[in-house]
């Protein structure tokens, strides 16, 4: 679920998590995301860090992930 919440926070901040230059590869409790662009990677990391410090934001992003079909 962690990668889906990160996808949602990216989506809500103008980064398309379905972009073919972004690859999610998460297993168990890990969240690996591979980026072709360092700028996008840094922005996504900043957004994810901000999200994980706010429990309500995590809940909100899970809801958005479900609405957007980020859950596979």
C-alpha positions, 0 to 999 in steps of 0.5 A: 500500500505504501507505493500506492499512497506515494502514487496518490501524493504524486498524482495530487501534486501534478506528477503522473505516476503512470508516466512510462519513465516512472516504474514502481517495484514494491514488495512487502513493506518496501517501496521502490520507485525508479525514475528516469528524471532526478528532478521528478525523483527529488520532488516525489521524495519530498512529497512522500516525506511530507505525507508520511509525517501526517497520518491524515495525509496518509489516509487521504492518499489511500482514498485517492489511490483507490479512487484513481485505481492505483491499487492493483 
